[in-house]
């Protein structure tokens, strides 16, 4: 007998319009001209070094990948991230499921970030109609169209909606592709489930995003820059909604992981920035680099000249550059992001800083490098 499951269809799901939010993007965004707080002497030295490494990488056509936690979006850094990709400095963006959600909510309503403590107590946290319905549906549609997780949501924001095929089209495609492309056939059946379950009408479904100029996902979609989403099942509020579909999440997220791994495979003489991501970034990076090295070794090469900058608020009194990995008896050993990246070869730098100050300093340093 299978284990019992919670029935999400019984939830009372409320509209976003009744939710009180802490962050308003028009009021709280960080302009690219804002003055960052001073970093430590060591931190400023890393910024200067990082600027030089990025300029060198882009001159040689090598990738610059930026992975970040959700706070980089929630803290209003969209204008800075958009500037970095518009100027061609960053070639790949990656975030977790919460980063995807905050970016979408800002684009859709200009606000995000609810009171978790109060809303869990009231049985309301994360149980919001538009966020759960539209993001989940965008991923189901995107998986059917062969898109990744971040690209699916970015396309919805950029295009202010998406196309819903008719049930007949989906049934026909599922039957026709069953033998030669069973994954596409299964994705069509996933979308057919959503169409039937929620009575979706075929044709264009408009989903307006009046604040999409603040959306990093939409900008990446417009510029054709990979923006990959790396969720974990049950970690994000979209899992509370009945539209949530695990198979579609898996298809889209796996595609994004392999897109991320492809970027890592070309990281020789490139740059990898990990900003405020304690778990997602180090975990997907180490698996991707291992796969990349596997192929590189088969081809008689090795990825050794990659430059990594790790930024977080946690203080570390361990000299990762000089002393390598600390022993298990030292607290710094348990800084997962430092421990993981210190094992990844290449050159690693760790900076204790607020993500706003580091990214502003980096962006302005790169603007200065372009000017010279």
Buried (B, 14 or more C-beta within 10 A) or exposed (E): EEEEEEEBEEBEBEEBEEBEBEBBBEEBBBEBEBEBEEBEEEBBEBBBBBBEBBBBBBEEEBBBBBBBBBBBBBBBBBBBBBBBBEBEBBBBBBBBBBBBBBBBBBBBBBBBBBBEEEBEEEEBBBBBBBBBBBBBBBBBBBBBBBBBBBBBBBBBBBBBBBEBBBBEBBBEBBEEBBEEEEEBBBBBBBBBBBBEEEEBEBEEBEBEBEBBEBBBBBBBBBEEBBBBBBBEEEEBBBBBBBBBBEBBBBBBBEBBBEBBBBBBBBBBBBBBBBBBBBBBBBBBBBBBBEBBBEEBEEEEEEBEEBBBBBBBEEEBEBEBEEEEBBEEEBEBBEBBBBBBBBEBBBBBBBBBBBBBBBBBBBBBBBBEBEEE
